[in-house]
Amino acid sequence: MRIGIIGAGSFGSTLAHLWSSAGHEVHLWAREPEVVASINSENRNCLFNSQFSLHPAMQAHGEINEALDGAEVAFLAVPSKFLREFIPQLSAVLKSARLPAGTPFVSVVKGMLFEPTELVSAFAQREFAGAGLTWVQFCGPNLSVEIMGGQPTASVVACTDKDVAERLQRELSTPLLRLYTNQDPVGVEVCGALKNILAVASGIATGLGLGLNSRGVLLTRGVVEMRRVLPVFGGDPQTLYGLAGFGDLIATAFSENSRNFRAGMEFAKGMKLAEVEGETKMVAEGVRTVKALMEFVEEKHPELELPITRQVYAVIYEGKPPRNAIAELMSRPHKEEA
């Protein structure tokens, strides 16, 4: 299968390596010329997970149309913070690319857009109207370092067209990647974004020296908040109990290989947003997603009870000391578990 991947960050490169190793023809677009050069000449991504060798068959390109030309499936692996500007540019390329009608366009993005707040899929599908693509959402517990280390994992491919999802499941499953299908792409997308907020919260708790009791409570009650938000965006709350919800949350909220978890630990030390974002080229999606979600909730759904989300926002954007945030959560009025 010929696969085009747009974005050569850690996960885009990981997917390219995984599917090249499985015998697929993979073409990867990178924004940075040095990444294109290092992948093609050294089989290594010089900026992301540079400690790993990449499969020599994969090809990197500096032009998007070169990566997409003739692709049977296209993947979007660009951080959400860049997509307001990038997607309109990508739309022009897609409409001129030689992609057959109905070509699956698969997003692995795990964040939301803000100003105004909306899902990546909603914005992208408006911009891509007329390109004849079929939208698919991909999500699961997919820490790049572990996949590159040869450890098995699983993900869900979600599409309203069941046949498309099943085809991708057949074609793209490998000995290290087991794929499941789902017909709730919005729910999968929302789960993938929201769990990053909780991963930041888990990192904050860990950075404060709190143990598994505290983190267990934090994440369990955080799942309740995810369940409250899902239907607001049109997702099925049942999707929360699959790989895009619990599966991805467990991996992201307990691993130091998770950039969101690591960002939370830095906030626990008292670091400010600019300092945390300057630490690495990798993007912690939860940091932006919590801002998007809180702006949306304050304007559209102030009735939603999201105490953990609000405290994460307060720590990152209002300078609240993390210990004060924990104390405020613990002092809330008593209630029945729900």
PyMOL commands that set and color helices and strands:
alter all, ss='L'
color gray80, all
select helices_A, chain A and resi 10-21+33-42+64-68+80-96+120-127+144-148+162-172+185-207+212-233+237-241+243-254+259-268+273-278+285-300+307-317+322-330
alter helices_A, ss='H'
color red, helices_A
select strands_A, chain A and resi 2-6+25-29+59-61+73-76+104-107+112-113+118-119+134-139+153-158+177-182
alter strands_A, ss='S'
color yellow, strands_A
deselect
rebuild
show_as cartoon
